[in-house]
Amino acid sequence: MSINLRRFLFSTKLRLAAWFAMLAIGGVSSFTPTGAVLAQIPGTAGPVSLGELFTGPGSPELKPDAEKNFRDAVRKTQAAWDALAPGQCPKPKITVTAPSGDDPLLQRALAAARRDTLKVLLGRDADKFLFVDNVAGTTGNVEIDTSVADAAPPTITVTPPSGTKVKNGQRLTISVTAAEPTNGWQAGVKQIQIEDLDRSTNLAPWDNPAPAPRPCGNTGLTQTIERSYVVPPDVPVARLKITARDYHNPQHVVLVEYPTGDWHGRIEWQILNPNSRLWGRLDLSFDHDGKGNLSGRMAGDSYVESPARGEFCGMTTQTPAKLSANLVGQYTPGRNTMSLRVADPRAEQGQFSMCAIGPGGGPLRMSGQPFGGSGPLGQTGLDQLLNSLTVQADGSVEASGEWPVAPAEAQSTLHLKLTLRKVRSELTARRTPSSRSAAPRR
């Protein structure tokens, strides 16, 4: 070991001894905030560089004026932090850098010694800061960072939970709790929104009345709201989209589904041909009468698009077409197969827009053009998919495949993917014609 390194490590031991001695007698007094505070608030502030405070690249000794500069910076930082509510925020971070070198052991020891030197100056107030050693710097530097990043969105809990069986026309009280994570600094819940996907409406969003984050002890860290919701009369599966945002705008989105039958699921489908694509979804829900008979319905949307080619600019959906049908079938508990059959298929036209290159070279656009068709309804592929389904031990069903479409002007292929699962529980709340909304909790 070199003489300089021995001297350096010996100096470090002396400083540590002084540090523990001050702890034993109660330490130095806490700083009293004086002067102008740093205009730095968690979430908007950034690091403040104090530069090289030490006498040389390999020294833990402070420059003559460095102690005052460091104390002043810490006073201002601590005053700004304490004004928000002491002890409830993450700690400001002080990064102590030792320039990188050929001896990693020496660099780590140097950074630790510099850190301990600064801790001795702070006394018991050192516990109010998070000290970090950096041994990969290009120059020696001390940095105080009060920035806080809230990258974690609130969690969402919904009652009744997704998958609960309901009845068409039934009035539900939807309770949503949005909660910020318990670790790290959190800005607080800013907004909760409940969107009725079947009606394309919102159920009275909740907005935090605070115009800005309340970082420490924010009363909006957890928020519960209740809204009244009536299950639409004609849907197999009622769907709500729940969104919770915090003040830093990380958001969490969950899709809540309330089936109206003992089984519920979805068929995702698309019809591909060389010139266009039709695609969409069909939500399914059906009951078992206990005697082997199944009955229910399915409903969904159909979309159309066609890519640009030649003088044709393309085609896109404006309003999706609506598809629906009844379902009947057979299932015997204890067996691993069920069969379903489509009855009374119905389709309502949608609208699309398209364009072409006009005589002058510019686009000619046409909107509000009707399109329809039954999509997968009436196709042999759908009949074959539903005819023999394997039921897993947990009551779930999965099936998929592709079939030719007939009749078709161009060669077209129908792709189908089915997922089904049994309901988790049944809600027994009564139906009511009342439409009064529950008041939000503040």
Buried (B, 14 or more C-beta within 10 A) or exposed (E): EEEEBEEBBEBBEEBBEEBEEBEEEEBBEEBEBEEEBBEBBBBEBEEBBBEBBBBEEBBBEBBEEBBEBBBBBBBBBBBBBBEBEEEEBBBBBBBBBBBEEEEEEBBEBBBBBBBBBBBBBBBEBBEBBEBBBBBEBEEBBBBBBBBBEBEBBBBBBBBBEBBBBBBBBBBBEBBBBBBBBEEEBBBBBBBBBBBBBBEEEEBBBBEBEEEEBBBBEBEBBBBBBBBBBBBBEEBBBBBBBBBBBBBBEBBBEBEBBBBBBBBBBBBBBBBBBEEBBBBBBBBBBBBBEEEEEBBBBBBBBBBBEBEEEEEBBBBBBBBBBBBBBBBBBBBEEEEEEBEBBBEEBEBEEBBBBBBBBEEEEEEEEEEEBEBBBBBBBEBEBBBEBBEEBEBEEEEBBEBEEEBEBEEEEEEBBBBBBBBBBBBEEEBEEEEEEEEEEBEBEE
